Amino acid sequence: MTVTGIDRFGGGMMERVQTIIYKYKRIIYIDFSNLSSFMMPEIIRVIEEAKQAIHSNPPGSVLTLTNVTSLFFNKEILDMMIRYVTDNKSYVKAGAIIGAEGLRKIAVNSAEKFSMRDLHLFDNEDEAKEWLVAQ
């Protein structure tokens, strides 16, 4: 990922919530990739850091890019994601998601329906970033 500027949230070894600058636009990148129910503390940490990053901005101003590649969903994780997406609704101007294939796509569609958010799915990060900066 080519980044011209990064602010890091949290202090974990792997930074899963970052602010990236792409074509002069700020995008909050949230990385849930390769997480599962066995890593619940990490999922909770990412959600809390992402909420902090998103909620520190004016309502209706945030662009988010969320990576769910190889994220294992169960009912508990899906319920947490629905609450997370719903809580962020008033802050997010546009949200893009990458890595939602198979059952993850169904889970994202459920989160979209229950949160009444418009979540856009993309095949890769470049397509998602291009769409986000056009919003």
Summary of the structure (lengths in Angstrom):
residues: 135
radius of gyration: 13.5
end to end distance: 20.5
largest distance: 37.8
contacts: 401
relative contact order: 0.16
helix: 40%
strand: 24%
